[in-house]
Amino acid sequence: MRKMTVKAYAKEHRIPIFQVIKMIQRGELEGVSEEVNGVKVNYVLLSETEAKAPEGEQRPESESTSLEDEVMRLRERVAKLEAIVADCCRKR
C-alpha cells in the first residue's frame, strides 16, 4: 500500500480536499492520521491498482472520438452564429 497526503490526492484527482476527507469518513477511501514533526498529517492509503491510474486521466477510444465529434459540431455552430452576428451588424 502507498501513502499519499490528502492534499496530494485531491490535486491528483482534481477534487476539493474537503471531499477527500468526507470520502475517508464515509469509508470510500482508506485513511490514516500520523504525527510528523509535531503536526498531525492525514494520509490516504492507496492499493497498487488505485495508485497506477487516476480516475480522469485515461479515456476509452469511443469517448475521445465522441469528444472530437462534439468539438466539430460546436465549431460549426460558432461559425453560424458569427455569420448571424455579422449580418445583424451590417443591417445597422
Secondary structure, DSSP 8 states (H G I E B T S, - for coil): -EEEEHHHHHHHHT--HHHHHHHHHHTSSEEEEEEETTEEEEEEEE-HHHHH--TTT---HHHHHHHHHHHHHHHHHHHHHHHHHHHHHHH-
